[in-house]
Amino acid sequence: MRYKNATQHLPKELLEQVQQYADGEFLYIPRIKGSKKEWGEKTATRRELKARNERIYKEYLAGERTEALARRYYLSVKSIQRIIVSQKREAADDDSRK
């Protein structure tokens, strides 16, 4: 989240009213209910992590050890295990929908 200059976004009258309550302070203005974006929605991070996790799972299924995967992807063995379990669940869910 970036800070924006209120003089560029608020009408002069509204800015003057806000200054009476919080002159020179930083304010957080919450999103309108129902318009909140999910994590990773604005960037490619969510997609990239999903692709990485799918690669990790495929490599695991091909016989790669969790320790080697942890070193290759700079993650803990426990994180690799969590990814594998979650990918197994996703695969099972996909199979049950068919």
C-alpha positions as CSV (number, residue, x, y, z in Angstrom):
1,M,0.0,0.0,0.0
2,R,1.4,3.4,-1.0
3,Y,0.7,6.7,0.6
4,K,-1.1,9.3,-1.5
5,N,-1.2,13.0,-1.1
6,A,-4.7,14.0,0.1
7,T,-4.5,17.3,-1.7
8,Q,-4.6,15.4,-4.9
9,H,-7.5,13.1,-4.0
10,L,-9.9,15.0,-1.7
11,P,-11.9,18.1,-2.3
12,K,-10.5,21.2,-0.6
13,E,-13.4,21.5,1.9
14,L,-13.2,17.8,2.9
15,L,-9.4,18.1,3.4
16,E,-9.8,21.1,5.6
17,Q,-12.3,19.2,7.8
18,V,-10.0,16.2,8.1
19,Q,-7.1,18.5,9.0
20,Q,-9.2,19.7,12.0
21,Y,-9.1,16.2,13.4
22,A,-5.7,14.9,12.2
23,D,-3.5,17.8,11.1
24,G,-0.3,16.3,9.6
25,E,-1.1,12.8,10.8
26,F,-1.1,9.6,8.7
27,L,-4.5,8.1,8.3
28,Y,-5.5,4.7,7.2
29,I,-8.8,4.7,5.2
30,P,-10.3,1.2,5.1
31,R,-11.7,-0.3,2.0
32,I,-15.4,-0.3,1.4
33,K,-16.9,-3.5,2.7
34,G,-17.1,-6.1,-0.1
35,S,-14.4,-4.4,-2.3
36,K,-11.4,-5.9,-0.5
37,K,-8.9,-7.6,-2.8
38,E,-7.6,-11.1,-2.0
39,W,-3.9,-11.6,-1.3
40,G,-1.8,-11.6,-4.5
41,E,-4.7,-10.4,-6.6
42,K,-2.9,-7.3,-7.9
43,T,0.4,-9.0,-8.6
44,A,1.6,-12.3,-10.1
45,T,2.9,-13.6,-6.8
46,R,0.0,-15.9,-6.2
47,R,0.3,-17.5,-9.7
48,E,4.1,-17.8,-9.3
49,L,3.8,-19.6,-6.0
50,K,1.2,-21.9,-7.3
51,A,3.4,-22.8,-10.3
52,R,6.4,-23.3,-7.9
53,N,4.4,-25.5,-5.6
54,E,3.2,-27.6,-8.6
55,R,6.8,-28.0,-9.7
56,I,7.9,-29.1,-6.3
57,Y,5.1,-31.7,-6.1
58,K,6.0,-33.1,-9.6
59,E,9.6,-33.3,-8.6
60,Y,8.6,-35.1,-5.4
61,L,6.5,-37.6,-7.3
62,A,9.4,-38.2,-9.7
63,G,11.4,-39.4,-6.6
64,E,13.2,-36.2,-5.4
65,R,13.8,-36.2,-1.7
66,T,12.3,-33.4,0.5
67,E,15.8,-32.4,1.7
68,A,17.0,-31.8,-1.8
69,L,13.9,-29.9,-2.7
70,A,14.3,-27.7,0.4
71,R,17.9,-26.8,-0.6
72,R,16.9,-26.2,-4.2
73,Y,14.0,-23.9,-3.4
74,Y,15.5,-22.3,-0.3
75,L,12.7,-23.6,1.9
76,S,12.6,-25.6,5.1
77,V,11.9,-29.3,4.9
78,K,8.7,-28.7,6.9
79,S,7.6,-26.1,4.2
80,I,8.3,-28.6,1.5
81,Q,6.2,-31.2,3.4
82,R,3.3,-28.8,3.8
83,I,3.4,-28.0,0.0
84,I,3.4,-31.7,-0.8
85,V,0.4,-32.4,1.5
86,S,-1.5,-29.4,0.1
87,Q,-0.8,-30.5,-3.5
88,K,-1.9,-34.1,-2.7
89,R,-5.2,-32.6,-1.3
90,E,-5.7,-30.5,-4.5
91,A,-5.1,-33.5,-6.7
92,A,-7.5,-35.6,-4.6
93,D,-10.1,-32.8,-4.8
94,D,-9.7,-32.6,-8.6
95,D,-10.1,-36.4,-8.9
96,S,-13.3,-36.4,-6.8
97,R,-14.8,-33.7,-9.0
98,K,-14.4,-35.7,-12.2
